[in-house]
């Protein structure tokens, strides 16, 4: 599973799209895949359910850990529609996920109106000496489209 697979990112995108109608969080999704190709968890951002740490990546890690009955997800790869924030990258590191593949950048999210910190996943990796592999820009056009649709919603929230 060295080459990114569109089908896994599409699962994350479809999950993020659920918030167009549910409005439980922003247009962010994540999918965790175990080496060998089995999908372990798919989740979306649910911070608008009054829990600021319920980013898509955190929710996916919780689901995957529960399913696998371990915090150690070292045999897994995460697909995320957007570059992980420092909190999410730290959780990915602590869960020992091998690799994060993301679409839209943190700068894209900030440009779309989201309250992002200006600390990239690569910077967090460098400062923390993390072994997590990072691949950005995968299917970035489709992932940035999530922001465009979100902006057009009559009740879109930015946080």
Secondary structure, DSSP 8 states (H G I E B T S, - for coil): --S--HHHHHHHHHHHHTHHHH-SS-S-EEEEEETTTEEEEEEE--GGGT-TT--HHHHHHHHHHHHHTSS--TTEEEEEEE---HHHHHHHHHTT-SEEEEEE-HHHHHHTT----S--HHHHHHHHT---EEE--TTHHHHHHHHHHHHTSTT----
